[in-house]
Structures are given as C-alpha cells and as structure tokens.
C-alpha cells in the first residue's frame, strides 16, 4: 500500500509542477495555500505534494 501512495504522490506532484509552470495564477495559489493551510492540511499527502512541487519550481 505504501508504494501505491508514493506513486500517487509522485503523480500528483508532477501534475502540480506542470500546471504551476504553465499558469502563474496557479503557482501563486500553491504558494498561498502553503502559507494558509491548517495544521491538519499540512500533515496530509497533498501537503507533501504541494511542498515538493514548490521546491521543484525553484530549480
């Protein structure tokens, strides 16, 4: 099950990065989400995908 979750996360992250590179508004929305997400959201798989996507944008 962990492998499925990791693959899903990698797929979600790749989609987030691709979309963020294409659309400035989406990139700004990701950054806003990171600043305003609740503690519960910050501990989610989605949060990890968002943080990794943001990191990849700076490469």
N, C-alpha and C positions, 0 to 999 in steps of 0.2 A: 504494500500500500504506500509506503514512503516513496518508492520510485515513481509511482503514478503522480503523487502530489508534487514531487520535484519536477517532473516533466511538465505537468500542468503549469507550475510556477514559471518555468523557463519559457514556455509558450506564451503565457500571459505577459511576461516581461518583454519578450521580443515584440509582441504586438504593441505594447505601451511605448517602447522605444521608437518603433517605426512610425507610429502615429504622432508622437511628440516631435520627431524630426520633421514631419510633414506640416504640422499645424502649430503655429506659435501659440494660439489660444489654448490648445490642449496642453502644451508644455507649461504654460502659466498656471493652468488648472491643476496639474500634477504638483507643482511647487506650492500652490495654495493649500492643496489637500494635505501635504506633508506638514505644513505649519499649523493647520487647524484640526487635524484628525484627533478623535478622542483616544484615550489610553486603550480602550477596547479595540478600536480600529487599528491602532499602532501595533498590536500584538497579533495581527492577522497575517495570513498568507498574502493577501492583497497588499498589505503594507510593505512586506518584503519585496514584492514585485515592483511596487512604486519606487521604493528607495533604490533598488538596483537599476531601474530604468533611469532615474535621475542621475545616478552615478555614471551610467554609460553615456548620457547626453554630454557630459563634460569631457569625454575623451576626444 
